[in-house]
Amino acid sequence: MSKKNFLVKLDNAGIFISNKWLVKGVSFEVSRGEIVTLVGPNGSGKTTTAKIVLSILTPDEGHIISNTKNIAYLPQKINIDWTLPIRVKDFMTLTNNLNKNQIEEALSLTGVENLMASDLRNLSGGEFQRVLLARAIARKPELLVLDEPAQGVDFNGEIALYNLIKKISDNLDCGILLISHDIHFVMAATDHVICLNGHVCCSGSPSAVAQNPAFRELFGDRVSNVLSIYEHHHDHVHAKDGSIIE
């Protein structure tokens, strides 16, 4: 996966904590307009790898090369006091100095501009995730790191979110590092999939990874087949067995 003008590159990177390697020998690049997805079971090192990319953790072996400081991060968990009334437009500016145009543009891109005056606690799971995405992209990052962005969203909502992530990549021409343990919904828009289990088990296009023996051993043939279903353009929705429901 050698490319020119990459935004970030990990070269044989590893993190050693409490007498064990959390991840070891991880190498990949993310370039503008590219979506790279990290998949793997819980505890496989996906979030640790993301923290290397974000320079939160310094590799104990190997190294990271970053060609941008304009990075946005959507973490896996965000702690919010849901008893406090807060509107979407106020939430957007809690830790960001954004003007009205930036807020409107970001919410419009994620399809929730109509929710600007809505109370955050009244949003559905899918609406809340779209607001979180809008908050992450409001400053138009060159690199966007998304850790489990579809959590708390139903089946159809997950597919819509992944299509939205592709739209964000195209509109902002940013690189995206997407982290997910739910490989059922690694969308066709993904350019490169990296399967982690403390190390890189395999990597390549979604279809190539789905057929890789290491991936099949880790996730099973059934999951591998489901992943292959998504290796095409989505103008409809699949049921969990792969059948088309709309």
Sequence and secondary structure as in RCSB ss.txt:
>XXXX:A:sequence
MSKKNFLVKLDNAGIFISNKWLVKGVSFEVSRGEIVTLVGPNGSGKTTTAKIVLSILTPDEGHIISNTKNIAYLP
QKINIDWTLPIRVKDFMTLTNNLNKNQIEEALSLTGVENLMASDLRNLSGGEFQRVLLARAIARKPELLVLDEPA
QGVDFNGEIALYNLIKKISDNLDCGILLISHDIHFVMAATDHVICLNGHVCCSGSPSAVAQNPAFRELFGDRVSN
VLSIYEHHHDHVHAKDGSIIE
>XXXX:A:secstr
   SSEEEEEEEEEEEETTEEEEEEEEEEEETT EEEEE  TTSSHHHHHHHHTTSS  SEEEEEES S EEEE 
S     TTS  BHHHHHTSS    HHHHHHHHHHTT GGGTTSBGGGS HHHHHHHHHHHHHTT  SEEEEESTT
TT  HHHHHHHHHHHHHHHHHHT EEEEEES GGG  TT SEEEEESSSEEEEESHHHHHT HHHHHHH HHHHH
HHHHTSS  SS B TTS B  
